[in-house]
Amino acid sequence: MTFDNLPPLLDEALTARGYATLTPVQAAVLQPEAAGRDLIVSAQTGSGKTVAFGLAMAPEILDGGLVSLARTPAALIIAPTRELALQVSRELMWLYGKAGVRIATCVGGMDASKERRNLGQGAQIVVGTPGRLRDHLERGALDLSTLKVAVLDEAEQELLVWSQRPRS
């Protein structure tokens, strides 16, 4: 099966993963009226939201269907927990793997120096948790000057975490 309006490498990734059709949330983010717009997506767990935002950001990540040669991220995905950030990274890795997109994952409890090396080598997509991303920003390891897409995954959890932070 082919998926209309998707870069061929993403079409191949979906087919290889066993997709025969897109889920409703995935189809919705690919509608022409959604192109280039800010989206708020709410759907049940298991509905394919991660792949949906992965597909929606493809025009900003891929240059003519191929990976951009930019060394700074075009997309930033912020997840409230390490587990969710790692899950998002895994999903995007299979989706964008054939396209050669570099994905850097930045989460607490992992080797920060390895993350800095990955960021320094260039990544088109960065996935991380708020605290670790802030650390890389403050240390100058993460350059968001060319950012085109930002995703707050489980944004309601992000707001809960920030609302419970101690005030200084």
N, CA, C and O of each residue as an XYZ file, in Angstrom:
672
protein
N       0.843     -1.173      0.000
C       0.000      0.000      0.000
C       0.890      1.238      0.000
O       1.972      1.236      0.588
N       0.432      2.283     -0.657
C       1.161      3.542     -0.602
C       0.321      4.573      0.136
O      -0.909      4.534      0.109
N       0.994      5.473      0.778
C       0.330      6.533      1.529
C       0.526      7.828      0.756
O       1.640      8.342      0.654
N      -0.560      8.344      0.219
C      -0.498      9.561     -0.580
C       0.092     10.707      0.228
O      -0.110     10.809      1.438
N       0.818     11.557     -0.465
C       1.362     12.794      0.097
C       2.430     12.581      1.169
O       2.718     13.505      1.929
N       3.014     11.409      1.249
C       4.117     11.178      2.189
C       5.402     10.982      1.403
O       5.380     10.417      0.310
N       6.516     11.441      1.944
C       7.787     11.145      1.284
C       7.952      9.630      1.145
O       7.593      8.889      2.060
N       8.487      9.161      0.018
C       8.614      7.716     -0.223
C       9.299      6.942      0.902
O       8.904      5.815      1.198
N      10.322      7.528      1.537
C      11.024      6.802      2.598
C      10.137      6.599      3.831
O      10.270      5.589      4.523
N       9.243      7.539      4.112
C       8.308      7.351      5.229
C       7.225      6.345      4.842
O       6.786      5.544      5.668
N       6.805      6.393      3.596
C       5.858      5.403      3.071
C       6.434      3.995      3.260
O       5.748      3.091      3.736
N       7.701      3.827      2.882
C       8.366      2.521      3.027
C       8.436      2.100      4.490
O       8.213      0.932      4.809
N       8.743      3.037      5.378
C       8.853      2.719      6.807
C       7.508      2.255      7.358
O       7.448      1.287      8.116
N       6.439      2.935      6.985
C       5.100      2.546      7.444
C       4.718      1.172      6.910
O       4.189      0.339      7.645
N       4.984      0.943      5.644
C       4.665     -0.353      5.034
C       5.455     -1.469      5.702
O       4.905     -2.527      6.009
N       6.750     -1.234      5.930
C       7.595     -2.241      6.581
C       7.112     -2.529      7.996
O       7.290     -3.638      8.499
N       6.512     -1.554      8.630
C       6.023     -1.715     10.003
C       4.639     -2.365     10.039
O       4.102     -2.628     11.115
N       4.058     -2.625      8.856
C       2.782     -3.324      8.792
C       1.564     -2.433      8.704
O       0.437     -2.908      8.844
N       1.772     -1.144      8.474
C       0.632     -0.235      8.343
C      -0.062     -0.496      7.010
O       0.575     -0.479      5.956
N      -1.361     -0.736      7.062
C      -2.166     -0.826      5.838
C      -2.917      0.483      5.625
O      -3.157      0.899      4.492
N      -3.279      1.114      6.717
C      -3.940      2.422      6.669
C      -3.437      3.236      7.854
O      -2.874      2.706      8.811
N      -3.657      4.521      7.757
C      -3.295      5.398      8.873
C      -4.430      5.390      9.891
O      -5.589      5.164      9.543
N      -4.086      5.636     11.139
C      -5.117      5.768     12.169
C      -5.813      7.119     11.966
O      -5.279      7.982     11.269
N      -6.991      7.314     12.560
C      -7.680      8.599     12.384
C      -6.839      9.816     12.774
O      -6.868     10.826     12.070
N      -6.090      9.745     13.878
C      -5.283     10.899     14.287
C      -4.149     11.140     13.291
O      -3.801     12.290     13.027
N      -3.576     10.091     12.744
C      -2.510     10.242     11.753
C      -3.049     10.857     10.464
O      -2.417     11.738      9.882
N      -4.207     10.395     10.023
C      -4.821     10.957      8.816
C      -5.192     12.424      9.034
O      -5.051     13.242      8.125
N      -5.661     12.754     10.227
C      -6.106     14.123     10.508
C      -4.965     15.128     10.419
O      -5.150     16.220      9.881
N      -3.785     14.778     10.938
C      -2.681     15.741     10.921
C      -2.096     15.925      9.524
O      -1.332     16.860      9.283
N      -2.451     15.038      8.613
C      -1.948     15.137      7.240
C      -2.929     15.833      6.304
O      -2.650     15.977      5.114
N      -4.059     16.260      6.823
C      -5.030     16.979      5.994
C      -4.427     18.297      5.529
O      -3.669     18.922      6.272
N      -4.747     18.730      4.318
C      -4.167     19.977      3.795
C      -4.376     21.179      4.720
O      -3.498     22.034      4.824
N      -5.514     21.252      5.384
C      -5.767     22.407      6.259
C      -4.898     22.389      7.517
O      -4.812     23.403      8.210
N      -4.261     21.281      7.826
C      -3.376     21.204      8.990
C      -1.944     21.616      8.656
O      -1.157     21.909      9.556
N      -1.609     21.639      7.388
C      -0.231     21.927      6.969
C       0.221     23.300      7.456
O      -0.455     24.306      7.238
N       1.370     23.322      8.115
C       1.971     24.567      8.553
C       1.280     25.259      9.714
O       1.596     26.408     10.024
N       0.353     24.588     10.353
C      -0.396     25.200     11.454
C       0.018     24.598     12.782
O       0.527     23.478     12.841
N      -0.208     25.357     13.852
C      -0.040     24.818     15.196
C      -1.214     23.883     15.446
O      -2.357     24.215     15.132
N      -0.931     22.722     16.007
C      -1.971     21.726     16.245
C      -2.013     21.335     17.712
O      -0.975     21.230     18.366
N      -3.204     21.124     18.219
C      -3.396     20.491     19.516
C      -4.055     19.159     19.208
O      -5.158     19.107     18.666
N      -3.366     18.088     19.560
C      -3.843     16.751     19.242
C      -4.161     16.028     20.539
O      -3.315     15.919     21.427
N      -5.371     15.542     20.639
C      -5.797     14.786     21.801
C      -6.418     13.489     21.313
O      -7.384     13.496     20.551
N      -5.857     12.389     21.757
C      -6.364     11.079     21.351
C      -5.955     10.057     22.407
O      -5.037     10.288     23.195
N      -6.642      8.945     22.408
C      -6.393      7.882     23.380
C      -4.991      7.295     23.230
O      -4.394      7.355     22.156
N      -4.475      6.728     24.317
C      -3.229      5.981     24.280
C      -3.374      4.859     23.258
O      -4.400      4.180     23.212
N      -2.349      4.671     22.445
C      -2.378      3.619     21.441
C      -3.001      4.042     20.121
O      -3.157      3.223     19.215
N      -3.358      5.316     20.007
C      -4.012      5.804     18.784
C      -3.021      6.171     17.686
O      -3.426      6.448     16.557
N      -1.740      6.177     18.002
C      -0.740      6.515     16.996
C      -0.337      7.975     16.981
O       0.085      8.487     15.944
N      -0.460      8.662     18.120
C      -0.126     10.092     18.177
C       1.344     10.357     17.866
O       1.663     11.331     17.185
N       2.231      9.512     18.350
C       3.655      9.757     18.113
C       3.965      9.686     16.625
O       4.660     10.552     16.093
N       3.464      8.679     15.963
C       3.666      8.582     14.513
C       2.964      9.740     13.828
O       3.455     10.251     12.821
N       1.819     10.164     14.359
C       1.094     11.295     13.771
C       1.959     12.547     13.780
O       2.096     13.201     12.746
N       2.543     12.896     14.919
C       3.358     14.110     14.902
C       4.646     13.893     14.127
O       5.199     14.843     13.575
N       5.133     12.658     14.077
C       6.296     12.363     13.233
C       6.001     12.604     11.763
O       6.837     13.139     11.035
N       4.815     12.211     11.328
C       4.417     12.437      9.939
C       4.159     13.916      9.674
O       4.544     14.443      8.631
N       3.509     14.577     10.617
C       3.158     15.991     10.432
C       4.392     16.874     10.296
O       4.355     17.879      9.587
N       5.483     16.514     10.966
C       6.666     17.370     10.908
C       7.601     17.013      9.762
O       8.630     17.667      9.591
N       7.277     16.003      8.978
C       8.142     15.568      7.879
C       8.542     16.693      6.925
O       9.712     16.764      6.548
N       7.627     17.572      6.518
C       8.057     18.637      5.592
C       9.135     19.547      6.180
O       9.921     20.131      5.435
N       9.181     19.672      7.493
C      10.184     20.517      8.140
C      11.501     19.779      8.382
O      12.545     20.405      8.563
N      11.446     18.456      8.385
C      12.622     17.634      8.680
C      13.328     17.199      7.404
O      14.556     17.208      7.320
N      12.533     16.823      6.424
C      13.084     16.298      5.180
C      13.097     17.383      4.116
O      12.144     18.150      3.981
N      14.170     17.436      3.374
C      14.329     18.420      2.304
C      14.141     17.681      0.980
O      15.046     16.990      0.514
N      12.958     17.831      0.378
C      12.682     17.121     -0.865
C      12.604     15.617     -0.676
O      12.914     14.858     -1.595
N      12.191     15.178      0.507
C      12.074     13.749      0.783
C      13.333     13.132      1.347
O      13.317     11.967      1.744
N      14.433     13.881      1.396
C      15.687     13.375      1.931
C      16.068     14.173      3.162
O      15.557     15.269      3.391
N      16.964     13.616      3.943
C      17.369     14.283      5.173
C      18.083     15.601      4.869
O      18.911     15.686      3.962
N      17.745     16.605      5.639
C      18.426     17.892      5.541
C      19.838     17.728      6.087
O      20.069     16.913      6.981
N      20.765     18.484      5.563
C      22.145     18.400      6.036
C      22.422     19.338      7.201
O      23.564     19.458      7.644
N      21.387     20.001      7.698
C      21.560     20.923      8.819
C      22.140     20.194     10.028
O      21.826     19.030     10.277
N      22.980     20.890     10.765
C      23.609     20.284     11.949
C      22.893     20.664     13.230
O      23.204     20.131     14.295
N      21.941     21.578     13.142
C      21.152     21.954     14.310
C      19.741     21.411     14.139
O      19.280     21.237     13.011
N      19.056     21.145     15.231
C      17.748     20.494     15.143
C      16.682     21.357     14.467
O      16.608     22.570     14.664
N      15.872     20.687     13.672
C      14.689     21.316     13.089
C      13.479     21.031     13.972
O      12.494     21.767     13.934
N      13.552     19.956     14.772
C      12.413     19.573     15.615
C      12.882     19.249     17.027
O      13.935     18.646     17.238
N      12.063     19.671     17.981
C      12.306     19.398     19.396
C      11.036     18.801     19.971
O       9.963     19.395     19.869
N      11.154     17.626     20.574
C      10.024     16.983     21.231
C      10.346     16.926     22.717
O      11.363     16.363     23.121
N       9.472     17.513     23.525
C       9.659     17.531     24.971
C       8.630     16.591     25.590
O       7.427     16.728     25.366
N       9.123     15.640     26.366
C       8.270     14.658     27.041
C       8.472     14.795     28.549
O       9.571     15.129     28.991
N       7.436     14.544     29.344
C       7.552     14.760     30.788
C       8.391     13.720     31.525
O       8.867     13.988     32.628
N       8.580     12.539     30.937
C       9.331     11.497     31.633
C      10.379     10.878     30.713
O      10.259     10.905     29.488
N      11.410     10.319     31.345
C      12.451      9.631     30.587
C      11.862      8.496     29.771
O      12.216      8.316     28.605
N      10.957      7.723     30.382
C      10.377      6.573     29.696
C       9.631      6.994     28.440
O       9.762      6.360     27.393
N       8.848      8.063     28.543
C       8.111      8.529     27.367
C       9.068      9.074     26.311
O       8.884      8.814     25.122
N      10.080      9.821     26.724
C      11.047     10.356     25.758
C      11.752      9.223     25.017
O      11.942      9.307     23.804
N      12.138      8.176     25.723
C      12.793      7.033     25.070
C      11.837      6.326     24.116
O      12.241      5.900     23.034
N      10.581      6.201     24.509
C       9.577      5.584     23.643
C       9.373      6.420     22.369
O       9.300      5.873     21.269
N       9.283      7.724     22.524
C       9.119      8.615     21.369
C      10.324      8.478     20.437
O      10.160      8.380     19.221
N      11.515      8.470     20.996
C      12.726      8.315     20.183
C      12.698      7.024     19.382
O      13.015      7.022     18.193
N      12.322      5.928     20.026
C      12.266      4.637     19.317
C      11.282      4.697     18.149
O      11.575      4.195     17.063
N      10.125      5.304     18.368
C       9.125      5.410     17.303
C       9.659      6.244     16.135
O       9.512      5.866     14.973
N      10.271      7.365     16.453
C      10.781      8.224     15.386
C      11.972      7.588     14.673
O      12.188      7.841     13.488
N      12.742      6.770     15.380
C      13.891      6.105     14.753
C      13.451      5.146     13.662
O      14.057      5.117     12.591
N      12.396      4.349     13.911
C      11.975      3.454     12.826
C      11.294      4.241     11.719
O      11.418      3.889     10.546
N      10.571      5.306     12.076
C       9.870      6.087     11.060
C      10.853      6.808     10.143
O      10.670      6.826      8.925
N      11.897      7.402     10.723
C      12.839      8.206      9.951
C      14.154      7.493      9.644
O      15.036      8.078      9.016
N      14.297      6.258     10.071
C      15.562      5.538      9.903
C      16.059      5.466      8.479
O      17.226      5.762      8.222
N      15.203      5.078      7.540
C      15.618      4.950      6.136
C      15.949      6.294      5.513
O      16.682      6.357      4.525
N      15.420      7.363      6.077
C      15.689      8.705      5.553
C      17.032      9.243      6.051
O      17.502     10.273      5.567
N      17.646      8.560      7.005
C      18.942      8.996      7.526
C      18.869     10.148      8.507
O      19.871     10.821      8.751
N      17.698     10.382      9.070
C      17.543     11.463     10.045
C      18.238     11.068     11.338
O      18.075      9.952     11.833
N      19.015     11.998     11.875
C      19.697     11.758     13.147
C      18.819     12.272     14.274
O      18.335     13.403     14.248
N      18.624     11.402     15.272
C      17.779     11.730     16.420
C      18.643     11.650     17.669
O      19.303     10.640     17.913
N      18.637     12.706     18.449
C      19.367     12.728     19.719
C      18.347     12.683     20.850
O      17.368     13.429     20.858
N      18.596     11.794     21.800
C      17.724     11.669     22.962
C      18.465     12.208     24.178
O      19.603     11.823     24.444
N      17.809     13.099     24.910
C      18.442     13.773     26.050
C      17.540     13.634     27.271
O      16.542     14.343     27.403
N      17.903     12.712     28.162
C      17.074     12.446     29.335
C      17.940     12.233     30.566
O      19.070     11.753     30.471
N      17.405     12.590     31.709
C      18.104     12.361     32.963
C      18.367     10.881     33.181
O      17.625     10.027     32.696
N      19.424     10.590     33.910
C      19.770      9.205     34.202
C      20.609      8.551     33.119
O      20.996      7.390     33.251
N      20.890      9.277     32.059
C      21.725      8.761     30.976
C      23.022      9.576     30.952
O      23.153     10.579     31.655
N      23.965      9.134     30.142
C      25.279      9.772     30.052
C      25.166     11.120     29.329
O      25.010     11.163     28.109
N      25.246     12.213     30.086
C      25.100     13.550     29.506
C      26.227     13.882     28.530
O      25.999     14.596     27.554
N      27.432     13.380     28.772
C      28.535     13.676     27.851
C      28.313     12.991     26.508
O      28.659     13.548     25.466
N      27.751     11.809     26.520
C      27.417     11.120     25.259
C      26.319     11.894     24.522
O      26.356     12.023     23.298
N      25.353     12.401     25.273
C      24.308     13.209     24.655
C      24.905     14.454     24.005
O      24.525     14.813     22.890
N      25.836     15.112     24.693
C      26.484     16.305     24.130
C      27.245     15.958     22.858
O      27.228     16.731     21.900
N      27.917     14.803     22.832
C      28.614     14.378     21.620
C      27.612     14.174     20.479
O      27.856     14.600     19.350
N      26.479     13.517     20.782
C      25.453     13.300     19.756
C      24.917     14.625     19.232
O      24.720     14.783     18.027
N      24.680     15.570     20.124
C      24.201     16.887     19.698
C      25.268     17.584     18.855
O      24.949     18.228     17.855
N      26.524     17.459     19.254
C      27.617     18.089     18.528
C      27.823     17.527     17.133
O      28.288     18.231     16.236
N      27.474     16.248     16.948
C      27.605     15.617     15.634
C      26.465     16.012     14.708
O      26.510     15.738     13.509
N      25.459     16.645     15.254
C      24.330     17.106     14.454
C      23.157     16.156     14.545
O      23.302     14.951     14.340
N      22.009     16.695     14.850
C      20.770     15.918     14.912
C      19.650     16.779     14.365
O      19.535     17.955     14.710
N      18.838     16.203     13.526
C      17.700     16.940     12.988
C      16.525     16.946     13.960
O      15.707     17.866     13.945
N      16.442     15.915     14.808
C      15.372     15.808     15.794
C      16.009     15.587     17.163
O      16.895     14.746     17.316
N      15.554     16.344     18.152
C      15.988     16.148     19.535
C      14.753     15.833     20.361
O      13.745     16.537     20.298
N      14.852     14.756     21.140
C      13.771     14.338     22.036
C      14.350     14.350     23.438
O      15.442     13.830     23.668
N      13.620     14.945     24.382
C      14.160     14.962     25.726
C      13.175     15.381     26.787
O      12.025     15.723     26.511
N      13.664     15.343     28.009
C      12.879     15.775     29.168
C      13.280     17.219     29.495
O      14.390     17.646     29.179
N      12.377     17.960     30.122
C      12.649     19.387     30.358
C      13.960     19.674     31.079
O      14.719     20.547     30.655
N      14.234     18.960     32.151
C      15.442     19.239     32.924
C      16.712     19.006     32.146
O      17.622     19.834     32.184
N      16.793     17.893     31.438
C      18.015     17.593     30.685
C      18.170     18.538     29.497
O      19.283     18.966     29.188
N      17.079     18.863     28.840
C      17.162     19.812     27.728
C      17.653     21.167     28.213
O      18.483     21.805     27.566
N      17.138     21.597     29.351
C      17.577     22.874     29.925
C      19.068     22.839     30.233
O      19.783     23.808     29.975
N      19.534     21.730     30.780
C      20.951     21.576     31.087
C      21.791     21.736     29.817
O      22.792     22.453     29.825
N      21.392     21.077     28.732
C      22.152     21.178     27.480
C      22.087     22.589     26.899
O      23.063     23.065     26.318
N      20.954     23.254     27.050
C      20.840     24.639     26.589
C      21.775     25.548     27.372
O      22.489     26.364     26.789
N      21.769     25.408     28.694
C      22.607     26.259     29.547
C      24.093     26.030     29.307
O      24.895     26.952     29.457
N      24.461     24.825     28.941
C      25.874     24.507     28.677
C      26.282     24.816     27.236
O      27.446     24.657     26.869
N      25.329     25.253     26.432
C      25.633     25.590     25.036
C      25.735     24.393     24.114
O      26.210     24.526     22.987
N      25.303     23.234     24.562
C      25.384     22.029     23.736
C      24.198     21.886     22.788
O      24.276     21.167     21.792
N      23.113     22.566     23.098
C      21.894     22.467     22.292
C      21.594     23.826     21.688
O      21.343     24.796     22.403
N      21.621     23.884     20.360
C      21.374     25.118     19.614
C      20.004     25.004     18.957
O      19.805     24.170     18.074
N      19.071     25.828     19.381
C      17.711     25.788     18.834
C      17.453     26.939     17.858
O      16.298     27.277     17.599
N      18.494     27.533     17.324
C      18.346     28.709     16.467
C      17.645     28.414     15.146
O      17.091     29.326     14.532
N      17.657     27.168     14.697
C      17.003     26.825     13.425
C      15.760     25.960     13.636
O      15.269     25.329     12.701
N      15.265     25.937     14.851
C      14.109     25.103     15.182
C      12.888     25.514     14.361
O      12.569     26.697     14.240
N      12.218     24.516     13.806
C      11.018     24.745     13.003
C       9.777     24.133     13.633
O       8.660     24.589     13.389
N       9.976     23.088     14.454
C       8.861     22.347     15.040
C       9.150     22.094     16.513
O      10.254     21.690     16.878
N       8.158     22.333     17.349
C       8.244     21.982     18.765
C       6.999     21.186     19.126
O       5.879     21.577     18.798
N       7.209     20.069     19.801
C       6.106     19.210     20.227
C       6.192     19.061     21.740
O       7.234     18.688     22.279
N       5.097     19.353     22.414
C       4.987     19.073     23.844
C       4.159     17.810     23.962
O       2.930     17.857     23.905
N       4.827     16.685     24.126
C       4.118     15.411     24.230
C       3.563     15.292     25.641
O       4.271     15.521     26.622
N       2.302     14.936     25.730
C       1.592     14.874     27.007
C       1.729     16.213     27.739
O       2.156     16.273     28.891
N       1.357     17.269     27.038
C       1.516     18.629     27.558
C       0.840     18.828     28.905
O       1.325     19.597     29.735
N      -0.272     18.143     29.128
C      -0.946     18.305     30.422
C      -0.058     17.806     31.556
O      -0.127     18.340     32.663
N       0.763     16.809     31.311
C       1.709     16.335     32.319
C       2.836     17.340     32.506
O       3.308     17.553     33.622
N       3.267     17.960     31.406
C       4.310     18.986     31.481
C       3.850     20.113     32.403
O       4.604     20.564     33.264
N       2.619     20.559     32.220
C       2.098     21.657     33.032
C       1.990     21.253     34.491
O       2.253     22.064     35.379
N       1.609     20.020     34.749
C       1.510     19.534     36.118
C       2.883     19.530     36.780
O       3.025     19.965     37.922
N       3.897     19.039     36.064
C       5.259     19.000     36.605
C       5.726     20.410     36.932
O       6.271     20.642     38.011
N       5.519     21.366     36.012
C       5.992     22.730     36.249
C       5.225     23.406     37.365
O       5.795     24.204     38.108
N       3.934     23.101     37.501
C       3.138     23.747     38.544
C       3.538     23.257     39.945
O       3.275     23.939     40.936
N       4.167     22.089     40.028
C       4.540     21.539     41.316
C       5.994     21.825     41.676
O       6.468     21.391     42.726
N       6.703     22.550     40.816
C       8.110     22.889     41.100
C       8.182     23.883     42.239
O       7.341     24.776     42.340
N       9.176     23.739     43.095
C       9.361     24.724     44.168
C       9.680     26.096     43.581
O      10.400     26.195     42.587
N       9.167     27.116     44.168
C       9.419     28.505     43.717
C      10.655     29.032     44.423
O      10.883     28.760     45.602
N      11.459     29.803     43.668
C      12.651     30.388     44.313
C      12.462     31.841     44.614
O      13.365     32.482     45.153
